Amino acid sequence: MTASFPPRAVRDSQPLITFLLGHQFFSIMFPLGISPYIIGGLIIGLGVAFVYVLTGLHATQSSLFSTTISYFSKMPYFQRKSYLESREWRLFFAAGVILGAAVYALTVSPEGFWTTRVQLWRIVVGGFLVGLGTRLSSGCTSGHGISGIASLSTTSLFAVITFIIFGIITAHVVQFLGVLP
Amino acid sequence: MNNRNVILFVGGLVFGFGLAWGGMAKPEVVLSFLQLKDYGLILLMGVATGTTFVAINIIPRFVEKPILGGEFKPRSRDLTRNTLLGAVIFGIGWGLSGQCPGSSLASIGIGNLLVLPGIAAMFLGAYVMGRFFGS
């Protein structure tokens, strides 16, 4: 019998964190593994951090809707100073987000371009509620979620807890009614 | 195109690349979290928030001002009834569609053009908010 190197027990060993928490725990909590989430989260955070350190701006998403409407609507609500000042860079930021995702699809992605199986009515009705709700709340998953909590804002913490709870309830109701995915 | 717009474009490229890598450009992955089948979204938000926390709370101790000018100011909003009511409405839309504003933009990038009517609906929702509830 020939000895292999490194010894089999070492070669087949799990990462320490997986060992400590148990392999089953991880495959139940994270069926797709944890690395896409860790890497993706880190890259997203670096994007926001890069913008903040260079410009002092919070690179958040949902304001884009209101600031872009200011190009078309004369209503005072949309013509407010903060929207007029930020509407241009928000469009550059949005263009970057779209192209960045396209770069991922064309390079790292194992599957290239991809299309959802979520029904159109859910995309449209859900989209309307997302637009209305995020603007009423002054923030979304990035504004309240990433930038707000990173700014230690209790307002954002309450908002995040609220939208996660209602998101979970709604997703379960939809699933219970047999509508998939 | 001024410097600030270039920075925002580059920051957006990074942000969108990360969203796509983390699976958030796919409504199915977001829904699998909201259906409590895969807790990865919490992990992703935690890491993204932690990284941003360093930029907002630690880097300004060593760097006086943003490199291209302006000032360091943590994001703050007043807590009002609308903050929570809006979060409830957003949560319902999020749970129904698996989309949020940033992820829907990234979704276009990965070729999911079916999200375009959803983005049009987000603009409509934002317009309705300003038109009827804006002050």
Chai-1 contact restraints between the chains, C-beta under 6 A:
chainA,res_idxA,chainB,res_idxB,connection_type,confidence,min_distance_angstrom,max_distance_angstrom,comment,restraint_id
A,M29,B,Y39,contact,1.0,0.0,6.0,A-B,restraint_1
A,F30,B,G40,contact,1.0,0.0,6.0,A-B,restraint_2
A,P31,B,D38,contact,1.0,0.0,6.0,A-B,restraint_3
A,P36,B,G22,contact,1.0,0.0,6.0,A-B,restraint_4
A,P36,B,G23,contact,1.0,0.0,6.0,A-B,restraint_5
A,Y37,B,G22,contact,1.0,0.0,6.0,A-B,restraint_6
A,Y37,B,G40,contact,1.0,0.0,6.0,A-B,restraint_7
A,Y37,B,L43,contact,1.0,0.0,6.0,A-B,restraint_8
A,Y37,B,L44,contact,1.0,0.0,6.0,A-B,restraint_9
A,I38,B,V47,contact,1.0,0.0,6.0,A-B,restraint_10
A,I39,B,W21,contact,1.0,0.0,6.0,A-B,restraint_11
A,G40,B,G18,contact,1.0,0.0,6.0,A-B,restraint_12
A,G40,B,W21,contact,1.0,0.0,6.0,A-B,restraint_13
A,G40,B,G22,contact,1.0,0.0,6.0,A-B,restraint_14
A,G40,B,L44,contact,1.0,0.0,6.0,A-B,restraint_15
A,G41,B,G22,contact,1.0,0.0,6.0,A-B,restraint_16
A,G41,B,L44,contact,1.0,0.0,6.0,A-B,restraint_17
A,G41,B,V47,contact,1.0,0.0,6.0,A-B,restraint_18
A,G41,B,A48,contact,1.0,0.0,6.0,A-B,restraint_19
A,L42,B,V47,contact,1.0,0.0,6.0,A-B,restraint_20
A,L42,B,T51,contact,1.0,0.0,6.0,A-B,restraint_21
A,I43,B,F17,contact,1.0,0.0,6.0,A-B,restraint_22
A,I43,B,G18,contact,1.0,0.0,6.0,A-B,restraint_23
A,I44,B,F15,contact,1.0,0.0,6.0,A-B,restraint_24
A,I44,B,G18,contact,1.0,0.0,6.0,A-B,restraint_25
A,I44,B,A48,contact,1.0,0.0,6.0,A-B,restraint_26
A,G45,B,A48,contact,1.0,0.0,6.0,A-B,restraint_27
A,G45,B,T51,contact,1.0,0.0,6.0,A-B,restraint_28
A,G45,B,T52,contact,1.0,0.0,6.0,A-B,restraint_29
A,L46,B,V14,contact,1.0,0.0,6.0,A-B,restraint_30
A,L46,B,T51,contact,1.0,0.0,6.0,A-B,restraint_31
A,G47,B,G11,contact,1.0,0.0,6.0,A-B,restraint_32
A,G47,B,V14,contact,1.0,0.0,6.0,A-B,restraint_33
A,G47,B,F15,contact,1.0,0.0,6.0,A-B,restraint_34
A,V48,B,T52,contact,1.0,0.0,6.0,A-B,restraint_35
A,A49,B,T51,contact,1.0,0.0,6.0,A-B,restraint_36
A,A49,B,T52,contact,1.0,0.0,6.0,A-B,restraint_37
A,A49,B,A55,contact,1.0,0.0,6.0,A-B,restraint_38
A,F50,B,G11,contact,1.0,0.0,6.0,A-B,restraint_39
A,V51,B,G11,contact,1.0,0.0,6.0,A-B,restraint_40
A,Y52,B,A55,contact,1.0,0.0,6.0,A-B,restraint_41
A,V53,B,A55,contact,1.0,0.0,6.0,A-B,restraint_42
A,V53,B,I59,contact,1.0,0.0,6.0,A-B,restraint_43
A,L54,B,I7,contact,1.0,0.0,6.0,A-B,restraint_44
A,L54,B,P66,contact,1.0,0.0,6.0,A-B,restraint_45
A,L54,B,I67,contact,1.0,0.0,6.0,A-B,restraint_46
A,L54,B,L68,contact,1.0,0.0,6.0,A-B,restraint_47
A,T55,B,R4,contact,1.0,0.0,6.0,A-B,restraint_48
A,T55,B,I7,contact,1.0,0.0,6.0,A-B,restraint_49
A,T55,B,P66,contact,1.0,0.0,6.0,A-B,restraint_50
A,T55,B,L68,contact,1.0,0.0,6.0,A-B,restraint_51
A,T55,B,G70,contact,1.0,0.0,6.0,A-B,restraint_52
A,G56,B,P66,contact,1.0,0.0,6.0,A-B,restraint_53
A,G56,B,G70,contact,1.0,0.0,6.0,A-B,restraint_54
A,G56,B,E71,contact,1.0,0.0,6.0,A-B,restraint_55
A,G56,B,F72,contact,1.0,0.0,6.0,A-B,restraint_56
A,H58,B,R75,contact,1.0,0.0,6.0,A-B,restraint_57
A,A59,B,G11,contact,1.0,0.0,6.0,A-B,restraint_58
A,Q61,B,P101,contact,1.0,0.0,6.0,A-B,restraint_59
A,Q61,B,G102,contact,1.0,0.0,6.0,A-B,restraint_60
A,S62,B,P101,contact,1.0,0.0,6.0,A-B,restraint_61
A,F65,B,M122,contact,1.0,0.0,6.0,A-B,restraint_62
A,F65,B,F123,contact,1.0,0.0,6.0,A-B,restraint_63
A,F65,B,A126,contact,1.0,0.0,6.0,A-B,restraint_64
A,S66,B,A126,contact,1.0,0.0,6.0,A-B,restraint_65
A,I69,B,Y127,contact,1.0,0.0,6.0,A-B,restraint_66
A,Y77,B,G130,contact,1.0,0.0,6.0,A-B,restraint_67
A,Y77,B,G134,contact,1.0,0.0,6.0,A-B,restraint_68
A,F78,B,G130,contact,1.0,0.0,6.0,A-B,restraint_69
A,W89,B,R4,contact,1.0,0.0,6.0,A-B,restraint_70
A,W89,B,N5,contact,1.0,0.0,6.0,A-B,restraint_71
A,W89,B,L8,contact,1.0,0.0,6.0,A-B,restraint_72
A,F92,B,N5,contact,1.0,0.0,6.0,A-B,restraint_73
A,F92,B,L8,contact,1.0,0.0,6.0,A-B,restraint_74
A,F92,B,F9,contact,1.0,0.0,6.0,A-B,restraint_75
A,F93,B,L8,contact,1.0,0.0,6.0,A-B,restraint_76
A,F93,B,G12,contact,1.0,0.0,6.0,A-B,restraint_77
A,A94,B,L105,contact,1.0,0.0,6.0,A-B,restraint_78
A,G96,B,F9,contact,1.0,0.0,6.0,A-B,restraint_79
A,G96,B,G12,contact,1.0,0.0,6.0,A-B,restraint_80
A,G96,B,L13,contact,1.0,0.0,6.0,A-B,restraint_81
A,V97,B,G12,contact,1.0,0.0,6.0,A-B,restraint_82
A,V97,B,F15,contact,1.0,0.0,6.0,A-B,restraint_83
A,V97,B,G16,contact,1.0,0.0,6.0,A-B,restraint_84
A,V97,B,L105,contact,1.0,0.0,6.0,A-B,restraint_85
A,V97,B,A106,contact,1.0,0.0,6.0,A-B,restraint_86
A,I98,B,L105,contact,1.0,0.0,6.0,A-B,restraint_87
A,I98,B,I108,contact,1.0,0.0,6.0,A-B,restraint_88
A,I98,B,G109,contact,1.0,0.0,6.0,A-B,restraint_89
A,L99,B,L13,contact,1.0,0.0,6.0,A-B,restraint_90
A,G100,B,L13,contact,1.0,0.0,6.0,A-B,restraint_91
A,G100,B,G16,contact,1.0,0.0,6.0,A-B,restraint_92
A,G100,B,F17,contact,1.0,0.0,6.0,A-B,restraint_93
A,A101,B,G16,contact,1.0,0.0,6.0,A-B,restraint_94
A,A101,B,A20,contact,1.0,0.0,6.0,A-B,restraint_95
A,A101,B,A25,contact,1.0,0.0,6.0,A-B,restraint_96
A,A101,B,A106,contact,1.0,0.0,6.0,A-B,restraint_97
A,A101,B,G109,contact,1.0,0.0,6.0,A-B,restraint_98
A,A101,B,I110,contact,1.0,0.0,6.0,A-B,restraint_99
A,A102,B,G109,contact,1.0,0.0,6.0,A-B,restraint_100
A,V103,B,F17,contact,1.0,0.0,6.0,A-B,restraint_101
A,Y104,B,F17,contact,1.0,0.0,6.0,A-B,restraint_102
A,Y104,B,A20,contact,1.0,0.0,6.0,A-B,restraint_103
A,Y104,B,W21,contact,1.0,0.0,6.0,A-B,restraint_104
A,A105,B,I110,contact,1.0,0.0,6.0,A-B,restraint_105
A,F113,B,G111,contact,1.0,0.0,6.0,A-B,restraint_106
A,W114,B,I110,contact,1.0,0.0,6.0,A-B,restraint_107
A,W114,B,G111,contact,1.0,0.0,6.0,A-B,restraint_108
A,T115,B,N112,contact,1.0,0.0,6.0,A-B,restraint_109
A,T116,B,P27,contact,1.0,0.0,6.0,A-B,restraint_110
A,T116,B,N112,contact,1.0,0.0,6.0,A-B,restraint_111
A,T116,B,L114,contact,1.0,0.0,6.0,A-B,restraint_112
A,V118,B,P27,contact,1.0,0.0,6.0,A-B,restraint_113
A,V118,B,G98,contact,1.0,0.0,6.0,A-B,restraint_114
A,R122,B,L96,contact,1.0,0.0,6.0,A-B,restraint_115
A,R122,B,S97,contact,1.0,0.0,6.0,A-B,restraint_116
A,I123,B,S97,contact,1.0,0.0,6.0,A-B,restraint_117
A,I123,B,G118,contact,1.0,0.0,6.0,A-B,restraint_118
A,V124,B,P117,contact,1.0,0.0,6.0,A-B,restraint_119
A,V124,B,A121,contact,1.0,0.0,6.0,A-B,restraint_120
A,G126,B,G93,contact,1.0,0.0,6.0,A-B,restraint_121
A,G126,B,L96,contact,1.0,0.0,6.0,A-B,restraint_122
A,G126,B,S97,contact,1.0,0.0,6.0,A-B,restraint_123
A,G127,B,G118,contact,1.0,0.0,6.0,A-B,restraint_124
A,G127,B,A121,contact,1.0,0.0,6.0,A-B,restraint_125
A,G127,B,M122,contact,1.0,0.0,6.0,A-B,restraint_126
A,F128,B,A121,contact,1.0,0.0,6.0,A-B,restraint_127
A,F128,B,L124,contact,1.0,0.0,6.0,A-B,restraint_128
A,F128,B,G125,contact,1.0,0.0,6.0,A-B,restraint_129
A,L129,B,I89,contact,1.0,0.0,6.0,A-B,restraint_130
A,L129,B,I92,contact,1.0,0.0,6.0,A-B,restraint_131
A,L129,B,G93,contact,1.0,0.0,6.0,A-B,restraint_132
A,V130,B,F90,contact,1.0,0.0,6.0,A-B,restraint_133
A,V130,B,G93,contact,1.0,0.0,6.0,A-B,restraint_134
A,V130,B,M122,contact,1.0,0.0,6.0,A-B,restraint_135
A,G131,B,M122,contact,1.0,0.0,6.0,A-B,restraint_136
A,G131,B,G125,contact,1.0,0.0,6.0,A-B,restraint_137
A,G131,B,A126,contact,1.0,0.0,6.0,A-B,restraint_138
A,L132,B,I89,contact,1.0,0.0,6.0,A-B,restraint_139
A,L132,B,G125,contact,1.0,0.0,6.0,A-B,restraint_140
A,L132,B,V128,contact,1.0,0.0,6.0,A-B,restraint_141
A,L132,B,M129,contact,1.0,0.0,6.0,A-B,restraint_142
A,G133,B,G86,contact,1.0,0.0,6.0,A-B,restraint_143
A,G133,B,I89,contact,1.0,0.0,6.0,A-B,restraint_144
A,G133,B,F90,contact,1.0,0.0,6.0,A-B,restraint_145
A,G133,B,G93,contact,1.0,0.0,6.0,A-B,restraint_146
A,T134,B,F90,contact,1.0,0.0,6.0,A-B,restraint_147
A,R135,B,A126,contact,1.0,0.0,6.0,A-B,restraint_148
A,R135,B,M129,contact,1.0,0.0,6.0,A-B,restraint_149
A,L136,B,N82,contact,1.0,0.0,6.0,A-B,restraint_150
A,L136,B,G86,contact,1.0,0.0,6.0,A-B,restraint_151
A,L136,B,M129,contact,1.0,0.0,6.0,A-B,restraint_152
A,S137,B,T83,contact,1.0,0.0,6.0,A-B,restraint_153
A,S137,B,G86,contact,1.0,0.0,6.0,A-B,restraint_154
A,S137,B,A87,contact,1.0,0.0,6.0,A-B,restraint_155
A,S137,B,F90,contact,1.0,0.0,6.0,A-B,restraint_156
A,S138,B,R77,contact,1.0,0.0,6.0,A-B,restraint_157
A,C140,B,C100,contact,1.0,0.0,6.0,A-B,restraint_158
A,C140,B,P101,contact,1.0,0.0,6.0,A-B,restraint_159
A,T141,B,C100,contact,1.0,0.0,6.0,A-B,restraint_160
A,S142,B,G102,contact,1.0,0.0,6.0,A-B,restraint_161
A,G145,B,M45,contact,1.0,0.0,6.0,A-B,restraint_162
A,I146,B,A48,contact,1.0,0.0,6.0,A-B,restraint_163
A,I146,B,T49,contact,1.0,0.0,6.0,A-B,restraint_164
A,I146,B,T52,contact,1.0,0.0,6.0,A-B,restraint_165
A,S147,B,R75,contact,1.0,0.0,6.0,A-B,restraint_166
A,G148,B,R75,contact,1.0,0.0,6.0,A-B,restraint_167
A,I149,B,T49,contact,1.0,0.0,6.0,A-B,restraint_168
A,A150,B,T49,contact,1.0,0.0,6.0,A-B,restraint_169
A,A150,B,T52,contact,1.0,0.0,6.0,A-B,restraint_170
A,A150,B,F53,contact,1.0,0.0,6.0,A-B,restraint_171
A,A150,B,I56,contact,1.0,0.0,6.0,A-B,restraint_172
A,S151,B,I56,contact,1.0,0.0,6.0,A-B,restraint_173
A,S151,B,P74,contact,1.0,0.0,6.0,A-B,restraint_174
A,S151,B,R75,contact,1.0,0.0,6.0,A-B,restraint_175
A,S153,B,S76,contact,1.0,0.0,6.0,A-B,restraint_176
A,T155,B,R77,contact,1.0,0.0,6.0,A-B,restraint_177
A,T155,B,L79,contact,1.0,0.0,6.0,A-B,restraint_178
A,T155,B,T83,contact,1.0,0.0,6.0,A-B,restraint_179
A,A159,B,T83,contact,1.0,0.0,6.0,A-B,restraint_180
A,A159,B,A87,contact,1.0,0.0,6.0,A-B,restraint_181
A,T162,B,L84,contact,1.0,0.0,6.0,A-B,restraint_182
A,T162,B,A87,contact,1.0,0.0,6.0,A-B,restraint_183
A,T162,B,V88,contact,1.0,0.0,6.0,A-B,restraint_184
A,F163,B,A87,contact,1.0,0.0,6.0,A-B,restraint_185
A,F163,B,F90,contact,1.0,0.0,6.0,A-B,restraint_186
A,F163,B,G91,contact,1.0,0.0,6.0,A-B,restraint_187
A,F166,B,V88,contact,1.0,0.0,6.0,A-B,restraint_188
A,F166,B,G91,contact,1.0,0.0,6.0,A-B,restraint_189
A,F166,B,I92,contact,1.0,0.0,6.0,A-B,restraint_190
A,G167,B,L34,contact,1.0,0.0,6.0,A-B,restraint_191
A,G167,B,G91,contact,1.0,0.0,6.0,A-B,restraint_192
A,G167,B,W94,contact,1.0,0.0,6.0,A-B,restraint_193
A,G167,B,G95,contact,1.0,0.0,6.0,A-B,restraint_194
A,I168,B,L34,contact,1.0,0.0,6.0,A-B,restraint_195
A,T170,B,I92,contact,1.0,0.0,6.0,A-B,restraint_196
A,T170,B,G95,contact,1.0,0.0,6.0,A-B,restraint_197
A,T170,B,L96,contact,1.0,0.0,6.0,A-B,restraint_198
A,A171,B,L31,contact,1.0,0.0,6.0,A-B,restraint_199
A,A171,B,L34,contact,1.0,0.0,6.0,A-B,restraint_200
A,A171,B,Q35,contact,1.0,0.0,6.0,A-B,restraint_201
A,A171,B,G95,contact,1.0,0.0,6.0,A-B,restraint_202
A,Q175,B,Q35,contact,1.0,0.0,6.0,A-B,restraint_203
A,P181,B,E28,contact,1.0,0.0,6.0,A-B,restraint_204
A,P181,B,L31,contact,1.0,0.0,6.0,A-B,restraint_205
